[in-house]
């Protein structure tokens, strides 16, 4: 209460009835984005499905979509598809999949709690940092912080 000021509220309108909005709700955007110009495809060994779910869904916040027989994860902008193959698995490139996350600090805490090995690196431009690690399928992943330009 502010000293010396008495505030009074007007009585409410007893005839007011809120209208229920029956339109379907639009889902909230996911907290991660793939830095890509098209849906991404990565190889994965057979049997790594549970570890990939724990990493991409549980840790990063992507959403598993598609049939149960396929490994497809959805970010805000694109899908990430895995081609499940028998071992030995060969990676055609060592290029990292870049994923934008809301906070690098929070991701670093999650990685530390999960006891995952990662490397934090600074970029060429001032203030740019990223976290580089291997996903459970052995693919390189680079996490960068989402920068919103006003």
GUVEXVO-515736 format. One record per residue: residue in one letter; x, z, y of N, C-alpha, C, O, CB in turn. Coordinates in steps of 0.2 Angstrom, whole numbers, m for minus. Each point is the difference from the previous one (the first is absolute). Glycine has a CB too. Layout:
<nodes>
[node "A", [X, Z, Y], [X, Z, Y], [X, Z, Y], [X, Z, Y], [X, Z, Y]];
...
</nodes>
This chain:
<nodes>
[node "X", [4, 0, m6], [m4, 0, 6], [4, 0, 6], [6, 3, 0], [m15, 3, m6]];
[node "X", [8, m10, 11], [3, 0, 6], [m2, 6, 5], [m6, 0, 1], [7, m13, m2]];
[node "X", [3, 16, 4], [m2, 6, 4], [m4, m2, 6], [2, m5, 3], [8, 11, m7]];
[node "X", [m15, m3, 6], [m4, m2, 6], [m5, m6, m1], [m3, m1, 5], [13, 6, 1]];
[node "X", [m10, m8, m12], [m4, m6, m1], [m5, 2, m6], [2, 1, m5], [7, m9, 10]];
[node "X", [m15, 7, m3], [m5, 1, m5], [m3, m7, m2], [m3, m4, 4], [0, 16, 0]];
[node "X", [4, m14, m10], [m3, m6, m3], [m6, 1, m4], [0, 4, m4], [12, m9, 4]];
[node "X", [m17, 1, 1], [m6, 0, m4], [m1, m7, m3], [1, m5, 3], [m6, 14, 5]];
[node "X", [3, m9, m14], [m2, m6, m4], [m7, m2, 1], [m4, 4, 0], [13, m2, m8]];
[node "X", [m10, m8, 9], [m7, m3, 0], [m3, 1, m7], [4, m1, m5], [m2, m7, 15]];
[node "X", [m8, 9, m11], [m3, 0, m7], [0, m7, m3], [m1, m5, 4], [m7, 15, 0]];
[node "X", [9, m10, m10], [0, m6, m4], [m7, m3, 0], [m5, 3, 1], [15, 1, m8]];
[node "X", [m10, m11, 5], [m6, m3, m1], [m3, 1, m8], [3, m3, m4], [1, m6, 13]];
[node "X", [m9, 13, m10], [m2, 1, m6], [m3, m6, m4], [m1, 0, m6], [m1, 12, 10]];
[node "X", [0, m17, 0], [m3, m6, m3], [5, m5, m3], [m1, m5, m3], [m8, 6, 11]];
[node "X", [16, 0, m6], [5, m5, m2], [1, 0, m8], [1, 6, m3], [5, m4, 14]];
[node "X", [m6, m7, m14], [1, m1, m7], [6, m5, m1], [m1, m6, 3], [m11, 9, m6]];
[node "X", [18, m1, 0], [5, m5, 0], [m2, m6, m5], [m4, 1, m5], [12, 8, 7]];
[node "X", [m6, m15, m1], [m1, m6, m4], [6, m1, m5], [5, 0, 2], [m12, m5, 8]];
[node "X", [5, 5, m16], [5, m1, m5], [2, m8, 0], [m4, m4, m1], [m1, 14, m6]];
[node "X", [11, m11, 7], [3, m6, 0], [1, m3, m7], [4, 3, m4], [2, m1, 15]];
[node "X", [m10, m6, m13], [0, m3, m7], [5, m6, m2], [0, m2, m5], [m12, 7, 5]];
[node "X", [15, m7, 5], [5, m5, m1], [6, 2, m4], [2, 6, 0], [m5, m11, 11]];
[node "X", [6, 1, m15], [6, 2, m4], [5, 2, 4], [2, m3, 6], [m5, m5, m15]];
[node "X", [7, 13, 7], [6, 2, 4], [6, m4, m1], [1, m2, m6], [m6, 14, 5]];
[node "X", [8, m13, 6], [6, m4, 0], [6, 4, m2], [1, 6, 3], [m5, m14, 6]];
[node "X", [8, 7, m14], [5, 4, m2], [6, 1, 5], [1, m5, 4], [m4, 2, m16]];
[node "X", [6, 9, 12], [5, 1, 5], [6, m4, m2], [1, m2, m6], [m5, 13, 8]];
[node "X", [8, m14, 3], [6, m4, m2], [5, 5, m4], [1, 6, 2], [m3, m14, 8]];
[node "X", [6, 5, m14], [5, 4, m4], [6, 1, 4], [1, m3, 5], [m5, m2, m15]];
[node "X", [7, 11, 9], [6, 2, 4], [6, m4, m1], [5, 2, 4], [m10, 9, m4]];
[node "X", [5, m16, m4], [6, m4, m1], [m1, m7, 1], [m6, m3, m1], [10, 12, m7]];
[node "X", [1, m13, 10], [0, m7, 1], [6, m3, m4], [6, 3, 1], [m13, m2, 10]];
[node "X", [6, m7, m14], [6, m4, m2], [2, m4, 5], [m3, m4, 4], [m1, 4, m16]];
[node "X", [11, 0, 13], [3, m5, 5], [1, m6, m4], [6, m1, m3], [0, 10, 10]];
[node "X", [m10, m14, m6], [0, m6, m4], [m5, m5, 3], [m4, 2, 4], [6, 5, m15]];
[node "X", [m1, m13, 9], [m4, m5, 3], [m5, m3, m5], [m4, m4, 1], [13, 1, 6]];
[node "X", [m9, 6, m13], [m5, m2, m6], [0, 6, m5], [5, 5, 1], [m2, m17, 1]];
[node "X", [m7, 12, m6], [0, 6, m6], [7, 0, m3], [2, m6, m2], [m15, 5, 0]];
[node "X", [15, 6, 0], [7, 1, m3], [m1, 0, m8], [m5, 3, m2], [10, 3, 13]];
[node "X", [0, m8, m14], [0, 0, m7], [7, 3, m2], [5, m2, 2], [m13, m8, m4]];
[node "X", [8, 15, m3], [6, 3, m2], [0, 1, m8], [m6, 0, m3], [7, 6, 14]];
[node "X", [4, m6, m14], [0, 1, m8], [0, 7, m1], [2, 5, 4], [5, m15, m6]];
[node "X", [m10, 12, m4], [0, 7, m2], [0, 0, m8], [m2, m5, m3], [m5, 8, 13]];
[node "X", [11, 2, m13], [0, 0, m7], [m6, 3, m3], [m3, 4, 3], [15, m3, m2]];
[node "X", [m14, m3, m7], [m5, 2, m3], [1, 8, m1], [5, 2, m2], [m8, m13, m4]];
[node "X", [m3, 15, 7], [1, 7, m1], [1, 4, 6], [0, 6, 0], [4, m8, m11]];
[node "X", [m3, m1, 17], [1, 3, 6], [m6, 1, 4], [1, 2, 6], [11, m6, m6]];
[node "X", [m18, 3, m3], [m6, m1, 4], [m1, 7, 4], [m2, 1, 5], [m3, m10, m13]];
[node "X", [5, 15, 4], [m1, 6, 2], [5, 2, 6], [m3, 3, 5], [m2, 1, m16]];
[node "X", [11, m5, 10], [5, 2, 5], [m1, m5, 6], [0, 3, 6], [8, 1, m15]];
[node "X", [m10, m10, 9], [m2, m4, 5], [m6, 2, 4], [0, 0, 6], [5, m10, m12]];
[node "X", [m10, 12, 2], [m6, 3, 4], [2, 7, 4], [m2, 0, 5], [m5, m5, m15]];
[node "X", [11, 9, 7], [2, 6, 3], [4, m1, 6], [m1, 3, 6], [1, 3, m17]];
[node "X", [4, m12, 11], [4, m1, 6], [m4, m4, 5], [0, 2, 6], [10, m3, m13]];
[node "X", [m13, m4, 6], [m4, m4, 5], [m6, 3, 2], [m2, m1, 6], [7, m9, m11]];
[node "X", [m9, 13, 1], [m6, 3, 2], [1, 7, 2], [m2, 2, 5], [m4, m10, m13]];
[node "X", [9, 12, 4], [0, 7, 1], [5, 1, 6], [m1, 5, 4], [m1, m2, m16]];
[node "X", [8, m6, 12], [5, 2, 5], [m1, m5, 7], [0, 3, 5], [8, 1, m14]];
[node "X", [m9, m10, 8], [0, m5, 6], [m7, m1, 3], [m1, m1, 6], [11, m4, m11]];
[node "X", [m15, 6, 1], [m7, m1, 2], [m3, m6, 0], [m5, m2, 3], [8, 10, 4]];
[node "X", [0, m13, m12], [m4, m6, m1], [m6, 1, m5], [0, 6, m2], [11, m12, 4]];
[node "X", [m15, 1, m3], [m6, 1, m4], [1, m5, m6], [1, m6, 1], [m8, 10, 9]];
[node "X", [5, m1, m16], [0, m4, m6], [m6, m4, 0], [m6, 3, 0], [13, 5, m6]];
[node "X", [m7, m15, 5], [m5, m4, 0], [0, m5, m6], [5, 0, m3], [m6, 1, 16]];
[node "X", [m4, m5, m14], [0, m5, m5], [m1, 3, m7], [m2, 6, m1], [10, m12, 7]];
[node "X", [m8, 2, m11], [m2, 3, m7], [6, 4, m3], [6, 0, 3], [m12, m10, m5]];
[node "X", [4, 15, m2], [5, 4, m3], [6, m3, m4], [5, 3, 0], [m15, 5, m1]];
[node "X", [9, m14, m1], [5, m4, m4], [6, m2, 5], [5, m2, m2], [m14, m1, m7]];
[node "X", [8, 3, 16], [5, m3, 4], [2, 6, 5], [m4, 5, 1], [m1, m17, m2]];
[node "X", [11, 11, 4], [2, 5, 5], [0, m3, 6], [4, m4, 2], [4, 9, m10]];
[node "X", [m13, m3, 12], [m1, m3, 7], [m1, 6, 5], [m5, 4, m2], [0, m15, m3]];
[node "X", [8, 12, 10], [0, 5, 5], [m2, m3, 7], [3, m6, 1], [5, 13, m8]];
[node "X", [m13, m4, 10], [m2, m3, 7], [3, 4, 5], [m1, 6, 0], [m9, m11, m5]];
[node "X", [13, 2, 10], [2, 3, 6], [m5, m2, 6], [m5, m3, m2], [18, 4, m1]];
[node "X", [m12, 1, 9], [m5, m2, 5], [0, m7, 1], [m6, m3, 1], [8, 14, 5]];
[node "X", [3, m15, m7], [0, m7, 2], [1, m4, m6], [m3, m6, 0], [8, 9, 10]];
[node "X", [m2, m2, m16], [2, m4, m5], [m1, 4, m7], [0, 6, 0], [7, m14, 7]];
[node "X", [m7, 4, m12], [1, 3, m7], [7, 0, m3], [4, m5, 2], [m16, 2, m4]];
[node "X", [14, 7, m2], [6, 1, m3], [m2, m1, m8], [m3, 4, m2], [9, 3, 11]];
[node "X", [m3, m13, m12], [m2, m1, m7], [7, 1, m4], [5, m2, 2], [m15, m6, 1]];
[node "X", [9, 11, m9], [6, 1, m4], [m1, m5, m6], [m6, 0, m3], [7, 12, 7]];
[node "X", [4, m16, m6], [0, m4, m6], [3, 5, m5], [6, 1, 0], [m5, m12, 6]];
[node "X", [m5, 13, m11], [3, 5, m5], [3, m4, m6], [m3, m5, m3], [m6, 13, 6]];
[node "X", [15, m7, m4], [4, m4, m5], [4, 5, m5], [1, 6, 2], [0, m15, 6]];
[node "X", [0, 7, m14], [4, 4, m4], [7, 1, 2], [3, m5, 4], [m10, 1, m14]];
[node "X", [10, 9, 8], [8, 1, 1], [4, m5, m3], [m2, m2, m6], [0, 14, 8]];
[node "X", [8, m14, 0], [3, 2, 6], [m3, m4, 6], [m2, m6, m1], [12, 8, m5]];
[node "X", [m11, 1, 11], [m3, m2, 6], [6, m3, 5], [5, 4, 1], [m15, 4, m2]];
[node "X", [9, m14, 4], [5, m3, 4], [m4, 0, 7], [m5, m3, 1], [11, m3, m10]];
[node "X", [m2, 8, 14], [m2, m1, 7], [3, m6, 3], [6, m1, 0], [m8, 13, 1]];
[node "X", [m2, m17, 2], [2, m6, 2], [4, 1, 7], [4, m4, 2], [m14, m2, m8]];
[node "X", [8, 11, 9], [3, 2, 7], [1, 7, 1], [m3, 4, m3], [m2, m15, 8]];
[node "X", [10, 13, m1], [0, 7, 2], [m3, 2, 7], [1, 5, 3], [10, m5, m10]];
[node "X", [m15, m5, 9], [m3, 1, 7], [m5, 6, m1], [m4, 0, m5], [5, m13, 8]];
[node "X", [m2, 17, 2], [m4, 6, m1], [m7, m2, 3], [m1, m4, 4], [11, 12, m3]];
[node "X", [m15, m5, m4], [m7, m1, 2], [m1, 5, 6], [1, 6, m1], [m5, m10, m10]];
[node "X", [3, 2, 17], [m1, 4, 6], [m7, 3, 0], [m5, m4, 1], [15, m2, 5]];
[node "X", [m11, 12, m5], [m6, 3, 0], [0, 5, 7], [4, 4, 0], [m6, m5, m13]];
[node "X", [m3, 0, 17], [m1, 4, 6], [m4, 6, m2], [m6, m1, m3], [7, m9, 11]];
[node "X", [1, 16, m6], [m3, 6, m2], [m2, 4, 7], [3, m2, 5], [3, 3, m16]];
[node "X", [m10, 3, 11], [m2, 4, 6], [6, 4, 3], [1, 0, 6], [m13, 0, m10]];
[node "X", [15, 4, m1], [6, 4, 3], [5, 0, m5], [m1, 2, m6], [m7, 5, 12]];
[node "X", [14, m8, m4], [6, 0, m5], [2, 7, m1], [2, 1, m6], [2, m11, 11]];
[node "X", [m5, 15, m1], [1, 7, m1], [m4, 2, m6], [2, 4, m4], [1, m2, 16]];
[node "X", [m10, m3, m12], [m4, 2, m5], [2, m3, m7], [0, 3, m5], [m9, m2, 13]];
[node "X", [11, m8, m8], [2, m3, m6], [6, 3, m3], [1, 1, m6], [m6, m12, 11]];
[node "X", [10, 13, 0], [6, 3, m3], [m2, 7, m3], [4, 1, m5], [3, m7, 14]];
[node "X", [m11, 9, m6], [m2, 7, m3], [m3, m2, m7], [1, 4, m5], [m3, 1, 16]];
[node "X", [m3, m10, m12], [m3, m1, m6], [6, m2, m5], [m1, 2, m6], [m10, m6, 11]];
[node "X", [15, m1, m3], [6, m2, m5], [4, 6, m2], [2, 0, m6], [m2, m11, 12]];
[node "X", [1, 16, m1], [4, 5, m2], [m3, 5, m5], [3, 2, m5], [2, m3, 16]];
[node "X", [m12, 2, m10], [m4, 4, m5], [0, m3, m7], [0, 3, m5], [m7, 1, 15]];
[node "X", [7, m11, m10], [m1, m4, m6], [7, 0, m3], [1, m3, m6], [m11, m3, 10]];
[node "X", [15, 8, m1], [7, m1, m2], [2, m7, m2], [3, m1, m5], [m4, 13, 1]];
[node "X", [m1, m16, 9], [2, m7, m1], [6, m2, 5], [1, 3, 5], [m13, m6, m7]];
[node "X", [17, m1, m1], [6, m2, 4], [m2, m5, 5], [m3, m5, m2], [10, 8, m8]];
[node "X", [m5, m2, 16], [m1, m5, 5], [6, 0, 5], [4, 5, 0], [m17, m3, m1]];
[node "X", [13, m6, 5], [5, m1, 6], [m3, m1, 6], [m4, m4, 1], [13, 0, m9]];
[node "X", [m7, 8, 13], [m3, m1, 7], [5, m4, 4], [6, 2, 0], [m12, 9, m1]];
[node "X", [4, m16, 4], [5, m4, 4], [m3, m2, 7], [m6, 0, 1], [10, m5, m12]];
[node "X", [1, 4, 15], [m2, m2, 7], [1, m8, 1], [4, m3, m3], [0, 15, 7]];
[node "X", [m9, m14, 0], [0, m8, 1], [5, m2, 6], [3, 5, 3], [m15, m5, m7]];
[node "X", [12, m6, 5], [4, m3, 5], [m2, 2, 7], [3, 1, 5], [0, m10, m13]];
[node "X", [m10, 9, 9], [m3, 1, 6], [0, 8, 1], [m2, 4, m5], [m5, m15, 5]];
[node "X", [7, 13, 6], [0, 8, 1], [m7, 2, m2], [m5, m2, 2], [13, 1, 8]];
[node "X", [m8, 7, m13], [m6, 3, m2], [m3, m2, m6], [m5, 2, m2], [3, 0, 13]];
[node "X", [5, m7, m15], [m3, m3, m6], [3, 4, m6], [6, 0, 0], [m8, m11, 6]];
[node "X", [m2, 13, m10], [3, 4, m6], [m5, m2, m6], [m5, m3, 1], [10, 13, 5]];
[node "X", [m2, m10, m12], [m4, m1, m6], [3, 4, m6], [5, 3, 0], [m7, m15, 4]];
[node "X", [m2, 12, m9], [1, 3, m6], [0, m5, m6], [m4, m4, 0], [m1, 15, 4]];
[node "X", [11, m11, m7], [1, m5, m6], [0, 3, m6], [4, 5, m1], [2, m13, 8]];
[node "X", [m10, 6, m12], [0, 3, m7], [m2, m5, m5], [m3, m6, 2], [1, 17, 3]];
[node "X", [3, m9, m11], [m3, m5, m6], [m7, 3, m2], [0, 6, m1], [12, m9, m3]];
[node "X", [m16, m1, 3], [m7, 2, m3], [1, 1, m8], [5, m2, m2], [m12, m4, 12]];
[node "X", [2, 9, m13], [1, 1, m7], [1, m6, m4], [2, 0, m6], [m9, 9, 7]];
[node "X", [6, m15, 1], [1, m6, m3], [7, m3, 1], [2, m5, m3], [m14, 2, 3]];
[node "X", [16, 6, 4], [6, m2, 2], [1, m5, 6], [5, m3, 1], [m3, 5, m13]];
[node "X", [m8, m3, 16], [0, m4, 5], [2, 4, 7], [m2, 5, 0], [m7, m12, m6]];
[node "X", [13, 3, 10], [2, 4, 6], [m6, 0, 5], [m3, m5, 1], [15, 1, m3]];
[node "X", [m13, 10, 5], [m5, 1, 5], [3, 3, 6], [4, 4, 0], [m13, m3, m9]];
[node "X", [7, m4, 15], [2, 2, 6], [m6, 3, 4], [m4, m4, 2], [14, m4, m1]];
[node "X", [m10, 14, 1], [m5, 3, 4], [2, 1, 7], [5, 2, 2], [m9, 4, m12]];
[node "X", [0, m9, 14], [1, 0, 8], [m6, 4, 3], [m6, m1, m3], [13, m10, 3]];
[node "X", [m6, 14, 6], [m6, 3, 3], [m4, m5, 4], [3, m4, 4], [4, 15, m3]];
[node "X", [m13, m11, m1], [m5, m4, 3], [1, 2, 8], [m1, 5, 2], [m7, m6, m12]];
[node "X", [9, m4, 14], [1, 0, 7], [m6, m3, 3], [0, m6, 0], [13, 7, 0]];
[node "X", [m17, 3, 4], [m6, m3, 3], [2, m2, 7], [3, 4, 4], [m11, 3, m11]];
[node "X", [8, m13, 9], [1, m2, 7], [m6, 0, 4], [m5, m3, m1], [14, m4, m3]];
[node "X", [m9, 11, 10], [m6, 1, 4], [m2, m6, 4], [m5, m1, 3], [7, 13, m3]];
</nodes>
